[in-house]
C-alpha cells in the first residue's frame, strides 16, 4: 500500500518467494522436494530397477563365446579363400609368404621419402 498525505494512492504487490518454495516443496514434493541422492529409498529403488534392466540386456557368456567363435570361423574362411587365390599364380606364390606374414592379404606399401632441397637465399 502506498500512502501519501494520509490517503492511499496505490498498492504494490510483494511476492514472497521463500513462501512459494515452501508450498511447492510440501505440495509438489515429487518435483520440488529435497534432492534425491544415494541412500534415499527412492534413489535405491530406481537404481535396483535400472541394474536389473541392464542385467537382462547383457548377453550370456555362452552367447558371447558363440559370437566370437562365429567371427573366428569367418576369419579362417577368408584366410583359406585368400590362400586359394594365391596358389593359382606363380608370381603370387613368390609373394605369398610375405603376404601371410603381414596377415592382411596385401603386401605392405613401400614408403618413399623424397628429399627436397630448400632454395638458397642470396
N, C-alpha and C positions, 0 to 999 in steps of 0.2 A: 504494500500500500504506500502510495506517495502522497504526502500531506504537505500543503503549503498554506500558510496563514490560517491554520486550524481547519482547513477544508481538504477533503480527499479529492485530489486532482487526477489520480491514476492508480493503476495497480501494476505490480510486477510479479512474475512467477519465478520462484527459485526452486530448481529441481534438486532433490537430494539423491544423488547417485548411489551413495552408500546404502540408503534405504531400499532403493530399487534392486541393488545387488543382493541385499538380504532377502527380499521377497523371491527373487529368482532362484537363489540357492536353495530355498526351502520349498518352493512350489514347483520348480523345474530342476530338481536335483540331478536328473539323468543328463542334462545338458550343462547346467551351470554349477553343479555341485563340486565338491573337492576333487582335485586331480586324482585319477586312479593310477596308482603306482604299484610296482611289485610288492606283494604282501597283502594287497587289498583283495578281499574274497572275489569280487567281480573280475579283477585282473587275472587271478589264478584260474578261475573257471574258464575264461576266454582262452587263456594260454593252453590249458589242457585240451580244449576243443581244437585249437589250431595244430597242436602237436599230433593229436590223433589223426587229423585230416592229412597231415604231411606223411605220417607213417603209412597210411592206407595208400597213398600215391606212390610211395617208394617201391621200386621193383624188388622182388625177392632175389636172393643170391643165385638161385637156380636160373632165373630169367637173365640175370646179368651174365652168368657163365655161358648160357646158351647164345646170347647175343655176341659175346666175344669169340666163341668158337665159330659161329657163322661168319664173322668178319675174317678170322684167320683162314677159314676154308676158302673164302672168296679170294683172299690174297694169294693163297697157294695155287688156286686155279689160274689166276692171272699170270703168276710166275711160270707155270707149266706152259701156258699158251705163248708167252714170250720166248721161252726156251725152244718151243717147237718152231716158231718163226725164225729164230736164229740158226737153227740146224739146217735150214734149207739152202743157204747161200754161203759159198766158200769165203767171200770177203767178210761176211758177218761172223763166220766161225772164228776168224782171227781176232775179232774184237769181242767175242762172246765172254772170255774170262774177265776182261776189264769191265764190261757191262754188268756182269753178275756181281763183281766185286763192288761196284758202285751201288747196285741194288735198285736202280730206278728204271732200268731198261733202255737208257740212253747214255751215250758217252758224255763225260764232263766237257763243258765248253772250254776251249782254250782261251786263257786270258792273254790279251795282248797289251803291252804297255808301250806307248809312244812317247818319246822324249821330244819335247818341243823347245827349241832354243828361244830365249827371250830376245827381242830386238835390242841391239846395242844403242845406247843413248850417247850422242856425240857431246 
